[in-house]
Amino acid sequence: MLIELAGARLLTDPVLGSRVAHLRRHARDPGTPSRLDAVLLSHQHRDHLDIPSLRRLDAGAPILVPAGAGRTLRRLGRTAVELTPGDERAVGAVRVRAVPAVHDGRRVPFGPPVAALGFVVEGRRRIYFAGDTEPFDAMAGLAPVDVALLPIWGWGPKLGPGHMDPAEAAAATALLRPAVAVPIHWGTFLPAGLARRHGRLLSAPPQAFAARVAELAPATRVEILQPGGSLPLA
């Protein structure tokens, strides 16, 4: 997601190429964003921290990462700002606060344990980017937010620990009480050869999420953005 707030441009977990290992892109090519003020990396999994994508980005933009993840970025020669939950960083006229996430954030298969993060970006609006996480009770302490960017699926037919399906993401929405919820982490990648059998995963999760939010958090408006779509904030 590209967040534009109070003149600052922040890009979350960019994966810009046509493939990541055995995963193939099934959405439109996102292109390469121009000027950036920061990149927010929630954790080190390869579908979130993609070295080829980072090489394509504005070299002047600092990369905000979980503490311990800076070593993965050394080969880029880029500025990595390591954060732990509660740490804040000013980016132009906005503040970025690192918050907890329940997810194994190590660089698999052999990386040392490193926590995952979410981020709250605050200026005229408060925007929560969850990264990858399970729902957790402390989410309620982040409420209310104006916009919640919530993962609702993954890249395969099954979800492991540390992820949310549409129903779990709707439960997280009820804790966060956002004015707007935008489902993310769906409809983009599938393993090679699975599109014919599991193609519904490229379209079904956001509708299931919206239906469940209507039950659990009816005051929240769900905005389903196709990859490449945008949402103006009034």
Summary of the structure (lengths in Angstrom):
residues: 234
radius of gyration: 16.5
end to end distance: 17.9
largest distance: 47.6
contacts: 765
relative contact order: 0.15
helix: 21%
strand: 29%
